[in-house]
């Protein structure tokens, strides 16, 4: 490994191969301290135009500290590879020489020249190994040789896809994956992850659309917490996913069938229709902190999702479905205890409802009983 005299380039010995659709991939070693000098960390955040940037979660200081403590010991073994996305501006020069008999010819050796630039303008981005890279930069030994795998792509979608894939088996926050999914093409993602895209996409739309009852009320991991955002995105996504997975759910009929794509607009119209009615009927309980209203609590959102499924199944096809739903919710309202009182059949005060499987299940059953006995008369 060498740095040119003007400190504008870093040159390393590397192996070059291709994967996928002729995507260039390099394998090389470099001193750990150089990683954060050639690669930026693409933090997840929202722009002023509400566009999602980056994909990396915040630095976990305790994790970094523990790695630094390990690295500062003598004779440490650190074979864990860092995965980078790297710009096409890097230059690879193949080595010349004879090939020995029996060579498994899957890669070409040579040198890789990597431009050195200021933070924010670097030619590589860390896809996997953020905490390790930060720790290596802070370690006393700046010359620990670290394996690097770098694929050539400056497309943020591909970087996000790879980030999700390499972290699939790790304890990556569900909320982070949920927010990244709508921004990926999903072509390379496993089926079980790709199926989570639709709920995440609908959650994003509900939070961005000024006509949505959830407008700016949903907490997203990329956004700074504000008093206005009171509902966790996982609650909304779970409510949507439950409806999609229920054969009689309000959203199930809009799923993809055969060669036809899923009708996202149809799903969104159902969600807007029902939850706008909920906001109208339970106006005093809407948009406030879950500690003041259990309707805004994850238990309330998930439980009301079941009511949505029942109402839509009953009135599907009606031309005045929104009016029917609002009327039925109105008849349910006197028997619901979102902000005060005690749920009669539950035997629980309004603020004793918790986000546990048992409480959510019992609240769902209670709401369905109220709907069946009161709202449909």
C-alpha positions in Angstrom: 0.0 0.0 0.0 1.3 3.4 -0.9 0.2 7.1 -0.8 1.4 9.3 -3.7 3.7 12.2 -3.0 1.0 14.8 -3.3 -1.3 12.8 -1.0 -4.1 12.8 -3.5 -4.2 9.0 -4.2 -3.9 5.8 -2.3 -2.6 2.7 -4.2 -3.1 -0.8 -2.9 -2.5 -4.3 -4.3 -5.9 -5.8 -5.2 -7.8 -8.6 -6.8 -10.5 -7.8 -9.4 -13.5 -9.9 -10.5 -17.0 -9.3 -11.6 -20.4 -10.4 -10.2 -24.0 -9.9 -11.1 -24.5 -7.7 -14.2 -20.8 -7.2 -14.8 -20.4 -5.4 -11.5 -16.7 -4.8 -10.7 -15.7 -6.2 -7.3 -12.3 -5.7 -5.6 -10.6 -7.4 -2.7 -7.6 -5.8 -1.0 -5.9 -5.0 2.4 -5.2 -1.6 3.8 -4.2 -0.1 7.1 -7.3 0.3 9.2 -6.7 4.0 9.9 -7.1 4.7 6.1 -10.7 3.4 5.8 -12.4 6.5 7.1 -10.1 8.6 5.0 -11.2 7.0 1.7 -14.8 6.2 2.6 -17.7 8.3 3.9 -20.4 7.1 6.3 -23.8 7.6 4.7 -26.0 8.5 7.6 -29.8 8.1 7.3 -31.6 11.4 7.3 -34.3 13.4 5.6 -33.6 16.4 3.3 -35.7 19.6 3.4 -37.6 18.1 0.5 -38.4 15.0 2.6 -36.1 12.8 0.5 -34.4 9.9 2.3 -30.6 10.2 2.3 -28.1 7.5 3.3 -28.7 4.3 5.1 -26.4 4.0 8.1 -27.7 4.1 11.7 -26.0 6.5 14.2 -22.7 5.6 15.7 -22.9 3.3 18.7 -20.3 4.8 21.0 -20.2 1.9 23.5 -19.7 -0.6 20.7 -16.9 1.5 19.2 -15.3 1.9 22.6 -15.2 -1.9 23.2 -13.7 -2.5 19.7 -11.0 0.2 20.4 -10.1 -1.5 23.7 -9.7 -4.8 21.9 -7.6 -3.2 19.1 -5.3 -1.5 21.6 -4.2 -4.9 23.0 -1.0 -6.5 21.6 -1.0 -8.9 18.7 -4.8 -8.7 18.0 -6.4 -10.8 15.2 -8.8 -8.7 13.1 -9.8 -10.7 10.0 -13.3 -9.2 9.7 -13.8 -7.7 6.2 -15.2 -4.2 5.7 -17.6 -3.9 2.8 -17.4 -0.7 0.7 -19.3 0.7 -2.2 -16.8 2.5 -4.4 -17.1 5.0 -7.2 -16.2 4.1 -10.8 -13.5 6.9 -10.5 -11.1 4.3 -9.0 -8.5 2.9 -11.4 -7.4 -0.7 -11.6 -4.2 -1.7 -13.4 -3.8 -5.5 -14.0 -0.4 -7.1 -13.3 1.5 -8.8 -16.1 3.1 -12.2 -15.8 2.7 -15.9 -16.6 -0.2 -17.9 -15.2 0.7 -21.2 -13.4 -0.9 -24.4 -14.6 -4.1 -25.3 -12.8 -4.9 -21.7 -11.8 -8.5 -21.1 -10.8 -8.9 -18.0 -12.9 -11.7 -16.1 -11.2 -9.8 -12.9 -10.4 -7.1 -10.7 -11.8 -4.3 -9.3 -9.6 -3.1 -5.7 -10.0 -3.1 -2.3 -8.3 -6.1 -0.2 -7.4 -5.7 3.6 -7.3 -8.2 5.3 -5.0 -8.5 9.2 -5.0 -8.3 10.8 -1.5 -10.9 13.5 -1.0 -12.5 15.6 1.7 -15.3 14.2 3.9 -18.6 14.3 2.0 -16.8 14.1 -1.3 -15.0 10.7 -0.9 -15.2 8.0 -3.6 -16.3 5.2 -1.2 -19.1 4.6 1.2 -19.1 2.1 4.1 -21.8 -0.5 3.6 -20.9 -2.9 6.4 -18.4 -2.2 9.2 -19.2 1.3 10.3 -18.5 0.8 14.0 -15.3 -1.2 13.2 -14.0 1.5 10.8 -14.5 4.2 13.4 -12.8 2.1 16.0 -9.8 1.4 13.7 -9.4 5.1 13.1 -9.3 5.7 16.9 -7.0 2.7 17.8 -3.4 3.4 18.8 -2.1 1.0 16.2 -2.8 2.8 12.9 -1.3 0.0 10.7 -3.5 -3.0 11.4 -4.0 -4.6 8.0 -7.7 -5.0 7.4 -9.4 -6.9 4.6 -11.7 -4.9 2.3 -14.3 -6.0 -0.2 -15.4 -3.2 -2.5 -18.1 -3.3 -5.2 -18.2 -0.5 -7.8 -21.4 1.4 -7.6 -22.3 5.0 -6.8 -26.1 4.2 -7.0 -27.6 4.7 -3.6 -30.3 2.1 -4.3 -27.7 -0.6 -4.8 -25.8 0.5 -1.7 -29.0 0.3 0.4 -29.9 -3.1 -1.0 -26.5 -4.5 0.0 -26.7 -2.8 3.4 -30.0 -4.6 4.1 -28.7 -7.9 2.8 -25.4 -8.0 4.8 -27.3 -7.0 8.0 -30.2 -9.4 7.5 -28.9 -11.9 10.0 -27.7 -9.2 12.5 -29.7 -7.3 15.1 -30.4 -4.4 12.7 -33.2 -2.2 14.0 -36.5 -3.1 12.3 -37.5 0.5 12.0 -34.3 1.3 10.1 -35.0 -1.5 7.6 -38.7 -0.4 7.3 -37.6 3.1 6.3 -35.0 2.0 3.8 -37.2 -0.5 2.0 -39.4 1.9 0.1 -36.2 3.6 -1.3 -34.8 0.3 -2.8 -35.8 -1.4 -6.0 -36.1 -4.8 -4.2 -34.8 -6.8 -7.2 -32.0 -8.4 -5.2 -33.8 -8.7 -1.9 -35.0 -12.0 -0.5 -38.7 -12.6 -0.7 -39.3 -12.3 3.0 -37.7 -8.8 3.0 -39.2 -7.7 -0.3 -42.7 -8.5 1.0 -42.2 -5.8 3.7 -41.8 -3.1 1.1 -45.6 -2.4 0.6 -46.4 -1.7 4.3 -43.3 0.5 4.5 -44.2 2.4 1.4 -47.7 3.0 2.6 -46.4 4.2 5.9 -44.2 6.7 4.1 -47.1 8.0 2.0 -49.3 8.3 5.1 -46.7 10.4 6.8 -45.9 12.7 3.8 -49.4 13.4 2.4 -51.0 16.5 3.8 -54.4 14.9 3.1 -53.5 12.0 5.3 -54.8 11.8 8.9 -51.3 10.6 9.8 -49.5 13.6 8.2 -46.3 14.2 10.2 -47.7 12.2 13.1 -45.5 9.1 12.5 -42.1 8.8 14.1 -39.4 7.8 11.6 -35.9 6.9 12.4 -34.4 9.3 9.9 -36.2 12.3 11.3 -35.7 14.4 14.4 -38.3 13.6 17.0 -40.9 16.4 17.3 -43.8 16.9 19.6 -46.1 16.5 16.5 -44.9 12.9 15.7 -46.6 10.7 18.3 -47.2 7.3 16.5 -44.4 4.8 16.0 -43.9 3.7 12.5 -43.9 0.0 13.6 -47.5 0.3 14.8 -48.7 1.6 11.5 -46.7 -0.9 9.5 -47.9 -3.8 11.6 -51.5 -2.6 11.2 -51.1 -2.5 7.4 -49.2 -5.9 7.3 -52.0 -7.6 9.3 -54.6 -6.4 6.9 -52.6 -7.5 3.9 -52.0 -11.0 5.4 -55.7 -11.5 6.4 -57.5 -13.1 3.4 -60.6 -11.0 4.4 -58.5 -7.9 5.2 -59.4 -4.5 3.8 -56.1 -4.4 1.9 -55.8 -8.0 0.9 -57.7 -7.8 -2.4 -55.3 -5.2 -3.7 -52.2 -7.4 -3.5 -50.5 -8.6 -6.6 -52.0 -11.5 -8.5 -50.3 -13.3 -11.3 -48.6 -10.8 -13.5 -50.5 -7.9 -12.1 -48.7 -5.5 -9.7 -50.1 -4.7 -6.3 -52.6 -1.8 -6.4 -50.8 0.6 -4.0 -53.3 3.4 -4.8 -56.2 1.2 -4.0 -54.7 0.3 -0.6 -53.9 3.9 0.1 -57.5 5.0 -0.6 -58.8 2.4 1.9 -56.4 3.6 4.6 -57.2 7.3 4.0 -60.9 6.6 4.0 -61.0 4.6 7.2 -58.5 6.6 9.2 -59.8 10.0 8.2 -63.2 8.7 9.6 -61.4 7.6 12.8 -59.8 11.1 13.2 -63.2 12.8 12.6 -65.1 10.6 15.1 -62.4 10.4 17.8 -61.1 14.0 17.2 -60.2 14.7 20.8 -58.2 11.5 21.0 -56.4 12.0 17.7 -52.9 13.4 17.2 -51.9 13.6 20.9 -49.3 11.8 22.9 -50.1 8.0 23.5 -49.8 8.8 27.3 -52.9 10.9 26.8 -54.7 8.8 24.2 -54.5 5.0 23.8 -55.9 5.5 20.2 -52.4 6.9 19.3 -50.8 4.0 21.2 -49.5 1.0 19.1 -52.2 -1.1 20.8 -54.9 1.2 19.6 -53.6 1.5 16.1 -53.3 -2.3 15.7 -56.7 -3.0 17.3 -58.5 -0.4 15.1 -56.9 -2.0 12.1 -59.1 -5.1 12.8 -62.2 -2.9 12.9 -61.1 -1.5 9.5 -61.0 -5.0 8.1 -64.5 -5.9 9.5 -66.1 -2.7 8.2 -64.6 -2.9 4.8 -65.6 -6.6 4.4 -69.2 -5.6 5.3 -69.5 -2.6 3.1 -67.1 -3.3 0.2 -68.6 -2.1 -3.0 -71.0 0.4 -1.5 -70.9 3.8 -3.2 -71.2 5.6 0.1 -68.7 3.5 2.1 -67.0 6.4 3.8 -70.3 7.7 5.2 -71.3 4.2 6.3 -68.0 3.7 8.1 -68.1 7.1 9.8 -71.6 6.5 11.0 -70.7 3.1 12.4 -67.6 4.5 14.2 -69.9 7.2 15.6 -72.1 4.5 17.2 -69.1 2.8 18.6 -67.6 6.0 20.1 -69.6 6.2 23.4 -68.3 2.7 24.3 -64.6 3.4 23.6 -62.3 4.6 26.3 -59.3 6.1 24.5 -58.6 9.0 26.9 -60.6 8.3 30.0 -62.8 5.7 31.8 -62.6 1.9 32.0 -63.0 -0.6 29.2 -66.0 -2.5 30.6 -65.3 -6.0 29.2 -61.6 -5.7 29.7 -61.7 -4.5 33.3 -58.8 -2.1 32.5 -58.6 1.6 32.8 -57.9 3.5 29.5 -54.3 4.1 30.4 -53.6 0.5 31.6 -53.7 -0.8 28.0 -50.1 -1.8 27.1 -48.4 -2.8 23.8 -48.4 -6.5 24.7 -49.8 -9.3 22.6 -52.3 -10.2 25.3 -53.6 -6.6 25.6 -53.7 -6.0 21.9 -55.6 -9.2 21.3 -58.1 -8.5 24.1 -58.6 -4.9 22.8 -59.2 -6.2 19.3 -61.8 -8.6 20.6 -63.5 -5.9 22.7 -63.7 -3.5 19.7 -65.2 -6.2 17.5 -67.8 -7.0 20.1 -68.7 -3.3 20.4 -68.9 -3.1 16.6 -71.1 -6.2 16.3 -73.5 -5.3 19.1 -73.7 -1.5 18.7 -72.5 -0.2 15.3 -74.4 -2.6 13.0 -77.8 -2.3 14.6 
